[in-house]
Amino acid sequence: MTRFVLRRLIGMVVVLLALSVVIYAVFYLAPGDPAQLACGLKCSPAQVAQVREQLGLNEPVYLQYAHFLQGIVAGRDFSTGTGVLHCHAPCLGVSYKTGDQVTSLIASRLPVTASLALGAMVLWLALGVGTGLLSALRRGRFTERALTTLTLAGNAVPVFIIGLLLLLLFCASLQWLPFPTYVGLTQSPQQWFWGLLLPWVSLALIESAKYARLTRSSMLETLAEDHIRTFRAYGVSERALVTRHALRGALTPVIALSALDLGTMFGSAVLTESLFGLPGLGKLLVYSVGVVDLPVVVGLVLVTGFCVVLANALADTLYAVADRRVVLT
């Protein structure tokens, strides 16, 4: 298992390094002048040249990328014209618009997106796995047909439609819930929960449909395997058969998929956060793209890529824990 984890960590580092090269090339070597974007459209050529020198954009491309990596690993210094600004590691640059460190901007928004993603994942796993398990155990009955219809409907409806319906029903019409506003968990756990409840439900209803179908098909496949039929022939009770033997094998693909979805959730929260007004990474990305704040956009893309790569490594590890045969491959 140790060698397996080390191989995954080394692969993760290689993928992240390649990802940083691609992202840096796409954003900084694409047509357009980053110095002009940082200075503004009304800047004179002399002012643009000064900004280019301050940001180190007048150096060769390979030195620019080397300084970019240096900032991530050990930090780097930026010239402000009148002094030097030190950006602590991991340094992803300095915002063109606010002058703040990109790492600080992301760190201030990360708890919102993390709360949204983790809470929604808990809810969609509970709904999806429970629904899929019940559907598999009630195969051929009305319960299975009804649950299958609901999961198909859940896959077909976009998240912003569900979010708008929930806002209109529970906040505007029935007035059972206040309109979502984010409050930190450490400030008020109760307000934190109620402020994120509708965004959680909106995401969970979409994702749980996918997990219900996956759990159902995986459970039916596991129940049809030879060792399950052998246990049943030896008189093992149906409850013990499902909970001790079949469920573990059926949940293996669910574990892998949930880790991947958690990673991609950090990059796909744009619609949900914009709809509910949550000040997370998705809303920061929308704003940064609108004002062409290049360092913030690059930093957010890198953080999202890191989350996806980390989730892949975590999924491989959890898959190996659930199925020891993976370690031998």
HELIX and SHEET records of a PDB file:
HELIX    1   1 THR A    2  TYR A   28  1                                  27    
HELIX    2   2 PRO A   34  CYS A   39  1                                   6    
HELIX    3   3 PRO A   45  GLN A   54  1                                  10    
HELIX    4   4 VAL A   61  ALA A   74  1                                  14    
HELIX    5   5 VAL A  102  LEU A  137  1                                  36    
HELIX    6   6 PHE A  142  ALA A  156  1                                  15    
HELIX    7   7 VAL A  159  LEU A  166  1                                   8    
HELIX    8   8 LEU A  167  SER A  173  3                                   7    
HELIX    9   9 PRO A  189  LEU A  223  1                                  35    
HELIX   10  10 ASP A  226  ALA A  233  1                                   8    
HELIX   11  11 GLU A  238  ALA A  240  1                                   3    
HELIX   12  12 LEU A  241  ALA A  246  3                                   6    
HELIX   13  13 LEU A  247  ALA A  250  1                                   4    
HELIX   14  14 THR A  252  MET A  265  1                                  14    
HELIX   15  15 VAL A  270  PHE A  276  1                                   7    
HELIX   16  16 LEU A  281  GLY A  290  1                                  10    
HELIX   17  17 LEU A  294  ALA A  322  1                                  29    
HELIX   18  18 ARG A  324  LEU A  328  5                                   5    
SHEET    1   A 2 ARG A  76  SER A  79  0                                        
SHEET    2   A 2 VAL A  84  CYS A  87 -1                                        
END                                                                             
